[in-house]
Amino acid sequence: MLSLEKGQSLSLTKPDGSSIQKVRVGLSWDVASIGSNVDLDLFVVHKESKKVAFFNDKTAISGIKLSDDNLTGEGEGDDEFTELDATKTDDGDYYICVNIYDAKSRKQAFNLVNNAKATIYNNETNTALASYSITEDGGQNTGIIVAKLKDVGGSYEFTALGEYIVGDINEIAQVVFRK
C-alpha cells in the first residue's frame, strides 16, 4: 500500500486503465492519553452543490454514504468511513474532511489524537490503495481538509491536502465552498 504525503495524488484506476467506480475512505485514530475521549467526525463536502454529508445527514450527497459515528476511536482498523459510488455521484469534486466534535467546549485539538490516518480503498475489491497520516502536524487545530476526490472525466483522483483549520463542520465546509 502506498503512503501518500501532502500534495501527492493517486489516480483511481484499475490495472487495465478503467475507472474504479466504488471507493471507500476510512478514518482511524487513537486517543493520545488514557481516559480522554476525542470524537473525530469524518464528513464529505461537495463543493459544486454546497452539500455536506455528516453524522446527522449521512446521505445528503448523491452517491455518498457515511458509516455510523464512532465516538472514541477505540478498536482496530477504520473507525469511520465514507463510500463513494461514481455511478451515482454528481459532477464535481468531493472533499474528505475531519473535525473534532464539540472541540471548542471540550477544549480539544489534534494534539490529543495519535495515529490518525485516512486510507483509500478500491471498494469493488476491498483492496487498500493508499493511506495518508493526518496527525503529524495537527497541533491546536480542530479540523482538517484531508483530501480531494477530483472528478477527472469519469474517474477520480485522490489528492492528499492536509489543510488544518480551527473550526467546526460548518466553518470547514465554508472554506471548501470558497475554493
Contacts in CASP RR format, 6 or more apart in sequence:
PFRMAT RR
TARGET T0000
AUTHOR 0000-0000-0000
METHOD contacts of the structure
MODEL  1
MLSLEKGQSLSLTKPDGSSIQKVRVGLSWDVASIGSNVDLDLFVVHKESK
KVAFFNDKTAISGIKLSDDNLTGEGEGDDEFTELDATKTDDGDYYICVNI
YDAKSRKQAFNLVNNAKATIYNNETNTALASYSITEDGGQNTGIIVAKLK
DVGGSYEFTALGEYIVGDINEIAQVVFRK
1 119 0 8 1.000
1 128 0 8 1.000
1 129 0 8 1.000
1 130 0 8 1.000
1 131 0 8 1.000
2 10 0 8 1.000
2 129 0 8 1.000
2 130 0 8 1.000
2 131 0 8 1.000
3 130 0 8 1.000
3 131 0 8 1.000
3 132 0 8 1.000
3 133 0 8 1.000
4 10 0 8 1.000
4 130 0 8 1.000
4 131 0 8 1.000
4 132 0 8 1.000
4 158 0 8 1.000
4 160 0 8 1.000
5 132 0 8 1.000
5 160 0 8 1.000
6 160 0 8 1.000
6 161 0 8 1.000
6 162 0 8 1.000
7 159 0 8 1.000
7 160 0 8 1.000
7 161 0 8 1.000
7 162 0 8 1.000
8 159 0 8 1.000
8 160 0 8 1.000
9 150 0 8 1.000
9 157 0 8 1.000
9 158 0 8 1.000
9 159 0 8 1.000
9 160 0 8 1.000
10 120 0 8 1.000
10 129 0 8 1.000
10 130 0 8 1.000
10 157 0 8 1.000
10 158 0 8 1.000
10 159 0 8 1.000
11 152 0 8 1.000
11 155 0 8 1.000
11 157 0 8 1.000
12 19 0 8 1.000
12 20 0 8 1.000
12 23 0 8 1.000
12 120 0 8 1.000
12 122 0 8 1.000
12 129 0 8 1.000
12 149 0 8 1.000
12 155 0 8 1.000
12 156 0 8 1.000
12 157 0 8 1.000
12 158 0 8 1.000
13 19 0 8 1.000
13 20 0 8 1.000
13 155 0 8 1.000
14 20 0 8 1.000
14 122 0 8 1.000
19 86 0 8 1.000
19 154 0 8 1.000
19 155 0 8 1.000
19 156 0 8 1.000
20 86 0 8 1.000
20 122 0 8 1.000
20 123 0 8 1.000
20 124 0 8 1.000
20 155 0 8 1.000
20 156 0 8 1.000
21 85 0 8 1.000
21 86 0 8 1.000
21 87 0 8 1.000
21 124 0 8 1.000
22 83 0 8 1.000
22 84 0 8 1.000
22 85 0 8 1.000
22 86 0 8 1.000
22 87 0 8 1.000
22 122 0 8 1.000
22 123 0 8 1.000
22 124 0 8 1.000
23 83 0 8 1.000
23 84 0 8 1.000
23 86 0 8 1.000
23 120 0 8 1.000
23 121 0 8 1.000
23 122 0 8 1.000
23 123 0 8 1.000
23 149 0 8 1.000
23 156 0 8 1.000
23 158 0 8 1.000
24 81 0 8 1.000
24 82 0 8 1.000
24 83 0 8 1.000
24 84 0 8 1.000
24 120 0 8 1.000
24 121 0 8 1.000
24 123 0 8 1.000
25 42 0 8 1.000
25 81 0 8 1.000
25 82 0 8 1.000
25 84 0 8 1.000
25 96 0 8 1.000
25 118 0 8 1.000
25 119 0 8 1.000
25 120 0 8 1.000
25 121 0 8 1.000
25 146 0 8 1.000
25 147 0 8 1.000
25 149 0 8 1.000
25 158 0 8 1.000
26 42 0 8 1.000
26 78 0 8 1.000
26 80 0 8 1.000
26 81 0 8 1.000
26 82 0 8 1.000
26 118 0 8 1.000
26 119 0 8 1.000
26 120 0 8 1.000
26 121 0 8 1.000
27 40 0 8 1.000
27 42 0 8 1.000
27 78 0 8 1.000
27 79 0 8 1.000
27 80 0 8 1.000
27 81 0 8 1.000
27 98 0 8 1.000
27 116 0 8 1.000
27 117 0 8 1.000
27 118 0 8 1.000
28 73 0 8 1.000
28 77 0 8 1.000
28 78 0 8 1.000
28 79 0 8 1.000
28 115 0 8 1.000
28 116 0 8 1.000
28 117 0 8 1.000
28 119 0 8 1.000
29 38 0 8 1.000
29 40 0 8 1.000
29 73 0 8 1.000
29 79 0 8 1.000
29 113 0 8 1.000
29 114 0 8 1.000
29 115 0 8 1.000
29 116 0 8 1.000
29 117 0 8 1.000
29 135 0 8 1.000
30 73 0 8 1.000
30 113 0 8 1.000
30 114 0 8 1.000
30 115 0 8 1.000
30 116 0 8 1.000
31 37 0 8 1.000
31 38 0 8 1.000
31 72 0 8 1.000
31 73 0 8 1.000
31 74 0 8 1.000
31 112 0 8 1.000
31 113 0 8 1.000
31 114 0 8 1.000
32 38 0 8 1.000
32 111 0 8 1.000
32 112 0 8 1.000
32 113 0 8 1.000
32 114 0 8 1.000
33 112 0 8 1.000
36 112 0 8 1.000
37 71 0 8 1.000
37 72 0 8 1.000
38 72 0 8 1.000
38 73 0 8 1.000
38 100 0 8 1.000
38 108 0 8 1.000
38 112 0 8 1.000
38 113 0 8 1.000
39 69 0 8 1.000
39 70 0 8 1.000
39 71 0 8 1.000
39 72 0 8 1.000
39 100 0 8 1.000
39 101 0 8 1.000
39 102 0 8 1.000
40 70 0 8 1.000
40 73 0 8 1.000
40 79 0 8 1.000
40 80 0 8 1.000
40 98 0 8 1.000
40 99 0 8 1.000
40 100 0 8 1.000
40 101 0 8 1.000
40 113 0 8 1.000
40 116 0 8 1.000
41 54 0 8 1.000
41 55 0 8 1.000
41 69 0 8 1.000
41 80 0 8 1.000
41 98 0 8 1.000
41 99 0 8 1.000
41 100 0 8 1.000
41 101 0 8 1.000
41 169 0 8 1.000
42 66 0 8 1.000
42 67 0 8 1.000
42 80 0 8 1.000
42 81 0 8 1.000
42 82 0 8 1.000
42 96 0 8 1.000
42 97 0 8 1.000
42 98 0 8 1.000
43 52 0 8 1.000
43 53 0 8 1.000
43 54 0 8 1.000
43 55 0 8 1.000
43 66 0 8 1.000
43 82 0 8 1.000
43 97 0 8 1.000
43 98 0 8 1.000
43 99 0 8 1.000
43 169 0 8 1.000
44 52 0 8 1.000
44 53 0 8 1.000
44 54 0 8 1.000
44 61 0 8 1.000
44 64 0 8 1.000
44 66 0 8 1.000
44 82 0 8 1.000
44 84 0 8 1.000
44 94 0 8 1.000
44 95 0 8 1.000
44 96 0 8 1.000
44 97 0 8 1.000
45 51 0 8 1.000
45 52 0 8 1.000
45 94 0 8 1.000
45 95 0 8 1.000
45 97 0 8 1.000
45 172 0 8 1.000
45 173 0 8 1.000
45 176 0 8 1.000
45 177 0 8 1.000
46 52 0 8 1.000
46 53 0 8 1.000
46 61 0 8 1.000
46 64 0 8 1.000
46 90 0 8 1.000
46 92 0 8 1.000
46 93 0 8 1.000
46 94 0 8 1.000
46 95 0 8 1.000
47 92 0 8 1.000
47 93 0 8 1.000
47 94 0 8 1.000
47 95 0 8 1.000
47 176 0 8 1.000
47 177 0 8 1.000
47 179 0 8 1.000
48 90 0 8 1.000
48 91 0 8 1.000
48 92 0 8 1.000
48 93 0 8 1.000
49 61 0 8 1.000
49 90 0 8 1.000
50 173 0 8 1.000
50 177 0 8 1.000
51 60 0 8 1.000
51 61 0 8 1.000
52 60 0 8 1.000
52 61 0 8 1.000
52 169 0 8 1.000
52 173 0 8 1.000
53 59 0 8 1.000
53 60 0 8 1.000
53 61 0 8 1.000
53 64 0 8 1.000
53 65 0 8 1.000
53 66 0 8 1.000
53 82 0 8 1.000
54 60 0 8 1.000
54 66 0 8 1.000
54 169 0 8 1.000
55 66 0 8 1.000
55 69 0 8 1.000
58 65 0 8 1.000
58 66 0 8 1.000
59 65 0 8 1.000
59 66 0 8 1.000
61 89 0 8 1.000
61 90 0 8 1.000
61 94 0 8 1.000
62 88 0 8 1.000
62 89 0 8 1.000
62 90 0 8 1.000
63 84 0 8 1.000
63 85 0 8 1.000
63 88 0 8 1.000
63 89 0 8 1.000
64 82 0 8 1.000
64 83 0 8 1.000
64 84 0 8 1.000
64 85 0 8 1.000
64 89 0 8 1.000
64 94 0 8 1.000
65 82 0 8 1.000
65 83 0 8 1.000
65 85 0 8 1.000
66 80 0 8 1.000
66 81 0 8 1.000
66 82 0 8 1.000
67 80 0 8 1.000
67 81 0 8 1.000
67 82 0 8 1.000
68 80 0 8 1.000
69 80 0 8 1.000
70 79 0 8 1.000
70 80 0 8 1.000
71 101 0 8 1.000
73 79 0 8 1.000
78 119 0 8 1.000
82 96 0 8 1.000
83 123 0 8 1.000
84 94 0 8 1.000
84 149 0 8 1.000
84 156 0 8 1.000
86 154 0 8 1.000
86 155 0 8 1.000
86 156 0 8 1.000
89 151 0 8 1.000
91 151 0 8 1.000
92 150 0 8 1.000
92 151 0 8 1.000
93 148 0 8 1.000
93 149 0 8 1.000
93 150 0 8 1.000
93 151 0 8 1.000
94 148 0 8 1.000
94 149 0 8 1.000
95 145 0 8 1.000
95 147 0 8 1.000
95 148 0 8 1.000
95 149 0 8 1.000
95 161 0 8 1.000
95 176 0 8 1.000
96 118 0 8 1.000
96 145 0 8 1.000
96 146 0 8 1.000
96 147 0 8 1.000
96 148 0 8 1.000
96 149 0 8 1.000
97 143 0 8 1.000
97 144 0 8 1.000
97 145 0 8 1.000
97 146 0 8 1.000
97 169 0 8 1.000
97 172 0 8 1.000
97 173 0 8 1.000
97 176 0 8 1.000
98 116 0 8 1.000
98 118 0 8 1.000
98 134 0 8 1.000
98 143 0 8 1.000
98 144 0 8 1.000
98 146 0 8 1.000
99 142 0 8 1.000
99 143 0 8 1.000
99 144 0 8 1.000
99 167 0 8 1.000
99 168 0 8 1.000
99 169 0 8 1.000
99 172 0 8 1.000
100 106 0 8 1.000
100 108 0 8 1.000
100 109 0 8 1.000
100 110 0 8 1.000
100 113 0 8 1.000
100 142 0 8 1.000
100 143 0 8 1.000
102 108 0 8 1.000
103 109 0 8 1.000
103 142 0 8 1.000
103 143 0 8 1.000
103 167 0 8 1.000
103 168 0 8 1.000
104 142 0 8 1.000
104 167 0 8 1.000
104 168 0 8 1.000
108 142 0 8 1.000
109 138 0 8 1.000
109 139 0 8 1.000
109 140 0 8 1.000
109 141 0 8 1.000
109 142 0 8 1.000
110 116 0 8 1.000
110 135 0 8 1.000
110 138 0 8 1.000
110 139 0 8 1.000
110 140 0 8 1.000
110 141 0 8 1.000
110 142 0 8 1.000
110 143 0 8 1.000
110 144 0 8 1.000
110 164 0 8 1.000
111 138 0 8 1.000
111 139 0 8 1.000
111 140 0 8 1.000
113 135 0 8 1.000
114 135 0 8 1.000
115 133 0 8 1.000
115 135 0 8 1.000
116 133 0 8 1.000
116 134 0 8 1.000
116 135 0 8 1.000
117 131 0 8 1.000
117 132 0 8 1.000
117 133 0 8 1.000
117 134 0 8 1.000
117 135 0 8 1.000
118 131 0 8 1.000
118 132 0 8 1.000
118 134 0 8 1.000
118 146 0 8 1.000
118 147 0 8 1.000
119 128 0 8 1.000
119 130 0 8 1.000
119 131 0 8 1.000
119 132 0 8 1.000
120 128 0 8 1.000
120 129 0 8 1.000
120 130 0 8 1.000
120 131 0 8 1.000
120 132 0 8 1.000
120 147 0 8 1.000
120 158 0 8 1.000
121 127 0 8 1.000
121 128 0 8 1.000
121 129 0 8 1.000
122 129 0 8 1.000
129 158 0 8 1.000
130 158 0 8 1.000
132 146 0 8 1.000
132 147 0 8 1.000
132 160 0 8 1.000
132 162 0 8 1.000
134 144 0 8 1.000
134 146 0 8 1.000
134 162 0 8 1.000
137 164 0 8 1.000
138 144 0 8 1.000
138 164 0 8 1.000
139 164 0 8 1.000
140 166 0 8 1.000
141 164 0 8 1.000
141 165 0 8 1.000
141 166 0 8 1.000
142 165 0 8 1.000
142 166 0 8 1.000
142 167 0 8 1.000
142 168 0 8 1.000
143 164 0 8 1.000
143 165 0 8 1.000
143 166 0 8 1.000
143 167 0 8 1.000
143 172 0 8 1.000
144 162 0 8 1.000
144 163 0 8 1.000
144 164 0 8 1.000
144 165 0 8 1.000
145 161 0 8 1.000
145 162 0 8 1.000
145 163 0 8 1.000
145 165 0 8 1.000
145 172 0 8 1.000
145 175 0 8 1.000
145 176 0 8 1.000
146 160 0 8 1.000
146 161 0 8 1.000
146 162 0 8 1.000
147 158 0 8 1.000
147 159 0 8 1.000
147 160 0 8 1.000
147 161 0 8 1.000
147 162 0 8 1.000
148 158 0 8 1.000
148 159 0 8 1.000
148 161 0 8 1.000
149 156 0 8 1.000
149 157 0 8 1.000
149 158 0 8 1.000
150 156 0 8 1.000
150 157 0 8 1.000
150 158 0 8 1.000
150 159 0 8 1.000
163 175 0 8 1.000
165 171 0 8 1.000
165 172 0 8 1.000
165 175 0 8 1.000
END
